[in-house]
Amino acid sequence: MDRLKHFQSLIDQSAIQSAVTPNGGIYLMKLSFGTPPVDYMAVADTGSDLIWIQCVPCLQSQCYPQGSPPFDPQASSTYKKIPCDSDSCQALPRYQCSNDVNDCQYSYSYGDKSFTKGILSTDTLTFDDSNGQKTAFPTSIFGCGHNNQGKFRSPSAGLVGLGGGPLSLVSQISTQIDHRFSYCLVPLSASSSSKLLFGQEAIISRPGAVSTPLVSKTPQTYYYLSLEGVSIGDKTAQAGSSQGNIIIDSGTTLTYLESSFYSSLETIVKDAIGVDPVKDPSGTFSLCYGAKTNINVPEMVFHFSGADLRLQPENTFRINDGLLCMLIVPSDSLSIFGNYAQMNFQVEYDLRKRTVSFAPTDCTKQ
């Protein structure tokens, strides 16, 4: 009976999902905060841990316009502040406490210098499920952000960290979602949305899936993969050392490769295209061509450990201000497999088996 009960509870919990919508170079997911629940859109980010949303009081100079009122903790009957001496406060990379109040004051920053500061708190998070019902997760830990600045913009009210650290959404609800989730990112130009799936529903059932191991490294926030090389036709750019050399990140737009690896790939791409490149005046992209020239964008294969991923031209190039530019750029620090490269794949993270799987999919039909 217990086993049956356990299985039943897995089925009940397995159907949580969230609509995912492209916005600029990022993807937003839908969830609700508080009691009664208030709906918000927030950035879906596998490259960070903290869940946070803009909260009242929010000075205009310290918050960005989000298109809907910020969350008001006083309007929620289940909202609580987290004390400074709690484990969850101490799980933050940076926090401070003042003598007179025992609140956990956090400060959390991102690779692009954006940051959020506020009070670490708990409240009920609510998600839709596949039966049109709602599933609530009481006392979920999140940041009530009173000072949020950088590249955040409307209609996002905040950010949902889906990384591997203890404060992320997937870590907080890991047992209820059987330690797995998946998403399918529609092209950034698409007007449709797709779904972030949790639990049994997240399993890729279609044929053609390939899997690569997750490598355990610090910080545990990041999902490290091993990229051995990238090939075009019969030429391959080899990565130096491949063990856990790249992170997969839904919250970063472009793909970043270590500089020498990048230059050997760029050489192969230039040879394959065979037209003189032009400079990108904005300095964002490293390799561009005049969009008017007749160019065949070559298919690239990313060779992850145990998984060859065939990327379509829309994963690797796009037209921007009259230029056709490659969506892969050099990095002097972290290598990142960004969201353009992941478009139109169902990407499944199995955190018990420690694998990431990819299946080519038309995500607009999900």
N, C-alpha and C positions, 0 to 999 in steps of 0.2 A: 504493500500500500504506500509506504513512504517513497519508494522508488517512483511509483506512478505519480504521486503528488509532486515530487521533485520535477519529473518530466513535464507535468502539466504546467508547473510554474515557469519552467523554461519556455514552454510554448507561449504562455501568456505574455511573458516579458519580451519574447524574441521579436515582437512586431513593431518595436518603437522605430520611428523614422522622423526625418526632418526634411522639408523642402529646401533644396539648394539652388540659389539663383546667381547667375554671373552679374558682377557690377564692377565696371572698370577692369582692373587686372586681378580682381579677387572674387571669391565666392562667399555669398551670405547664406546662413542657415536660419531656420525659424525655430524659436522656442519661447516659452513663457516663464516669467518670474513672478513669485509671490502668491499670496492668497487675498483676494481673488486673483487668478492668473492674468497677467498683462502680456500680450504678444509683442515680441521684438524680433528684429533681424540682427544677426551678429556675424562677424567674419568667422568662417570655419577654417581653423588653422592647426595643421598637424605638426607645425614647427615650434609650438609653445604650449605651456601647460595651463596657465591661469585662465579661468572664466571670469570676465568682468563686464559690467555695463555702466553707462553713465547714470549717476544718481543725483537726486536733489539733496542738498543745495549744490548747484552747478553754476558758478559764475561764468558770464559770457566769455570773459577773457581766458578762462581755464577749461572750457568745454567747447566742443565743436557742434555746429547745428546738425541734428540727426533726423529732423523731419517729423518727429513725434516727441511728446514730453519725456524727459528722463524718468527713470524709475524712482518712485517715491517710497522709501522704506517705511515711512510712517503710515502709508496707506495699506501696508501688508500686515495681516495679523500673525504671520509666521516668521517675520524677519527677526534675526538676532545678530548682534555683533560678536565676533570671536575674540576671546581674551588673549592677551599677549603671551601668556605662558603655555598656550596650547600647542600640541604637536603640529597642527596645520599651519599655525603662524610661523613656527620654526622651520617648516618645509619650504618657506619662501626664500628666494635668493637674497632679497633685501627687505628688511622690515625694521620698524623702530617703535619704541614704546615711550610714553611720557609718564612721569611720576603720578600726575593727577588723574589720568584716565587709563584704564587697563585695556583700551582697544588696540587691536593689532593694525598698525598703520603700514600699508605696503607701498612699495615703489617697484614697478616692473617695466623693463624697457625691451625694445625690439631691435633687430639688426639695422633697421632704417632710421634709428634714432627717435622713433615715436615712443611715447611712454604713457603709462597710466599710474595715478597715485590715488589712494583712498583707504577705505576701511575693509579689512577682510571680514566677511559676514557669512551667515547661512540663511537659506530660505528654500522654499519648494520650487524646483524646476519641473516644468510640465512639457511633455512632448506628445505629438499626435502618434497614433499607431495605425497599422494597415487596415483596421476594421472601422476607421473613422471615430474611434474612441480616443481618450487621452490617458496617458500614464504619468503619474506624478512621482517625483523623487524628493521626499522631504529632507530637510537639513543638508542640502547640497551647499558646498563651499564655493563662494565666488567673491570677487572684489566689487565693492560699491565705489565706483570711480568718481572722485570730485575734481580731479585735475587730469584731463586726458588730452594730449596734444601730439601733433605730428601728422601722419598721412591719413588719419581716420576721416571718414566723411559720410554724410547722409547717403542712403537710409540706414546705415549700420549704427546700432546703438551700443556696440561694444565688440567683444571678441570671445569666441569659445575655443579654449586650448584643447586640442585633441592629441597632445603629445604623450610621451611615456612616463612623465613624472607623476608623483602622488596627487597633485592638485588638479590634474586634467579631468575633463568630463569622462573620458573612457576609463581612467583609473578609478574614479569615484563610483562609477556604476558597473565596474568590470564583471562582478559576479552575476549581476542581472542580465548582462548582454553576452554571457558565455565568452568573454574576452575577445570579442571580434566586432569589427565594423567595416563597412565599405561605402565607397561613393563612386559616382559616375559623373564627371564634369562635362557639361555641355560646352561647345565652343563659346568663348567669351563674347562673341558677337551674336549668339543666339538669343531669341527672346523667350525661349521656354526654360523651364526649370527641371531639375532631376531630383533624386533622393539620396540622402545620407541614411544608410540602413544599419541597424544594430542587431546583434544576436544571430539566430538561425537564418533570418531573411538576408543577412549580409553575405551568405556563402555564394560564391560564383557557381552557377549551375550550368552555364553555357560551355560548349566545347571550345578549345583553342586557348585555354588559360595556361599561363606559365607562372612558376613560383620561384622566388629567390629568398634566401635566408636573411633575417634581421640579425645584425651584428650588435652584441652588447658592448657599449662604450659609454664614457661619460661625456657631457651630461646625459642622463637617462631620458631627458625630454625628447631628444632627437631619435628618429627612426633611421639608423644607419644601414645602408646597403653596400654591396661590393660591385662596382662598375669596372669590368676588366678592359673594355675598349669600346670604340664606336666605329662601325664600318659603313662604307659607301661602295657598293659593288665589291670588287675583290681587294680593296685597300682598307686597312684598319689602323686607326690611331689607338695606340696602347696606353692604358693608364700606368703610371709608375708603380705604386703599390696599391693593390685593389681592395684589400681587406677592410671593409667598413669605411670606404673613402668618400662616400657621398650620402647626403641625407635626402629623404623624399619629403617634400613640403608643399602642402596645398595652399599655403599662405604666401608663397613667393611666386611671382609671375614668370620670370625668365629662368633658364637653366644656367648654372654657373659651374665651370670646370676649372680645375687647377691650371695655372697659366701655361706650363709646358705641354700638358695634355691638350689644352685648348689650341695651342698653336699648331700642333701636329694635325688636329682635326680640321682647323681652318685651311691648312695647306691642301688637304684632300678635297675639301669642299670647293675651294677655288679651282683646282684641277678639273673637278667633275663639271663645274659650271662653265669654265672656259671663257668668261667675259670679264673685262676689267671692272673691279669693284669701285664704288664711289664712297666718299667719306660721309658719315652721318653727322650733320651739323650739330645735332643735340648732344652728341657724345654718349648716348645711351647704348648704342649697338656698335659692335666691333667690325661686323662685316655686312655691307649693304651693296645693293645694285640699283641702277635706275629702274623704276617699275615699268617703264615703257619698253625696255629691252626684252626680247623674247627669251625668257629663261626657263629651262626645265629644272625645277627644284629636285635634287636627287633624294631618293628614299634613304633614310639613315636607319641602321640597326644598332640599338644600344645593347651591348652584351653584359648583362648582369650575371652574377654567379648562378649558373643553372637556368637562366632565363634570357632568351633573345627577344628583345622588344622592337618591333618594326614600327617606326614612327612615320606618319603621313606628312606631306609637305606642310599642312596647316599646324602640325605640332612643332615645326622647326623654323618656319619662315612666316613673316606677315608683311603686308603692305602698310606703310606708315608714312604720311606726308610725301607721297610720290616716290618713296624708296621701298624696295623689297629687302627686308633686313632679317638676318639670322637671329633666332630667339635664344641663342646660346652665346654666352659671353665669358671672358676669363675672370678668374677670382684669385685674389692673393691669400684668401683664408679658406673658408668652408666651401666645399663643392655641394651644389644643391640641384636636385631634380625637381624643377618647378612645375607650376600648374598647366602652362601651355603644352608641355611635353606629355602631360597626363590626360589631356582632353580626349574624349571618346574611348576611354578604357574604363571598364569597371575595375576599381582598385580595392582589393580586400586585404585588411590587416588582421592576421590571426595571431593574437598576442600570447596564446598558449603554445601553439606550435612554433612561434617566432618566425613567421613567414609573411611576405607581401606577395600577393598574386595579381596578375593583370590579365584581363580578357578584352580584346578589341570589341567595342560595343557602340551602337549609335545611341548615345546617351539621351538624345532628344526624345527617343521612343520609350524611355524607361518608365 
